[in-house]
Amino acid sequence: MIDWLAFLIVFITALVAAVVVVGLYALGLRLLVSAGRAPLVAPAEFTDAITVMSEKKRLREEKRVEKATRKNPLSPAQRRAARVAAYACFACCSAAVVYGIYLIVPLLH
């Protein structure tokens, strides 16, 4: 016999947790960009990759990020506050993931 109420509770909890984790991560990225720390990750080069960012395109992207950082209208204190808030969002996101793993993985004694 299936306990449908328990299934519904687990489903809703998982859905809410996923929304919270993704939302915190997205908010953290947005705050990080507002703080003038736009993440630029160079793509890994694989031998069978369809497209690889060329050196010229990578330099152009770095220049674009630098220009966006210079045009930031926030004061240094506002940038610092946004950066701290971004790191807090990432910490909360990480804590939620670790807590979820803690709930799933049985404790070994």
C-alpha positions in Angstrom: 0.0 0.0 0.0 1.4 3.4 -1.0 1.1 6.3 1.5 0.2 9.0 -0.9 0.3 11.8 1.7 3.9 11.0 2.5 4.7 10.9 -1.2 3.1 14.3 -1.7 5.0 15.7 1.3 8.3 14.4 -0.1 7.5 15.7 -3.6 6.6 19.2 -2.4 9.6 19.4 -0.1 12.0 18.4 -3.0 10.4 20.9 -5.3 10.6 23.7 -2.8 14.2 22.8 -2.0 15.2 22.8 -5.6 13.6 26.2 -6.2 15.4 27.6 -3.1 18.8 26.2 -4.1 18.5 27.4 -7.7 17.1 30.8 -6.6 19.9 31.4 -4.1 22.5 30.5 -6.7 21.0 32.8 -9.3 20.6 35.6 -6.8 24.2 35.1 -5.7 25.4 35.3 -9.4 23.4 38.4 -10.0 24.8 40.1 -6.9 28.3 39.0 -7.8 27.9 40.7 -11.2 26.5 43.8 -9.6 29.5 43.9 -7.4 31.7 44.1 -10.4 33.0 40.5 -10.2 31.5 39.0 -13.4 32.6 35.4 -13.6 34.4 34.6 -16.7 35.2 30.9 -17.1 37.4 29.9 -20.0 35.9 26.7 -21.6 37.8 23.5 -21.3 39.3 22.3 -24.6 38.3 18.8 -25.6 39.6 17.1 -28.7 36.1 16.2 -29.8 34.5 19.6 -28.9 32.2 21.1 -31.5 33.1 24.7 -30.7 36.0 26.0 -28.7 36.4 29.7 -27.7 39.2 31.1 -29.8 41.9 33.2 -28.2 40.6 36.3 -29.9 37.0 35.7 -28.7 38.3 35.0 -25.1 40.2 38.3 -25.1 37.2 40.1 -26.4 35.0 38.6 -23.7 37.6 39.6 -21.0 37.6 43.2 -22.4 33.8 43.2 -22.3 33.7 42.1 -18.6 36.4 44.7 -17.7 34.3 47.5 -19.5 31.2 46.4 -17.7 33.0 46.5 -14.4 34.2 50.1 -15.0 30.7 51.3 -15.9 29.2 50.0 -12.7 27.2 52.8 -11.1 27.5 51.4 -7.5 29.7 53.0 -4.9 32.5 51.0 -3.4 30.5 50.4 -0.3 27.5 49.1 -2.3 29.8 46.9 -4.3 31.3 45.4 -1.1 27.8 44.9 0.3 26.6 43.2 -2.9 29.7 40.9 -2.9 29.1 39.9 0.8 25.5 39.2 0.0 26.5 37.1 -3.0 28.9 35.1 -0.9 26.1 34.7 1.8 23.8 33.4 -1.0 26.4 30.9 -2.1 26.9 29.8 1.5 23.2 29.3 2.1 23.0 27.3 -1.2 25.9 25.1 -0.1 24.4 24.6 3.4 21.0 23.6 1.9 22.8 21.0 -0.4 24.9 19.7 2.5 21.8 19.4 4.7 19.9 17.5 2.0 22.8 15.1 1.7 22.8 14.7 5.5 19.1 13.8 5.4 19.6 11.3 2.6 22.8 9.5 3.6 22.3 7.4 6.8 24.7 8.0 9.6 27.3 5.3 10.0 28.0 4.4 13.6 
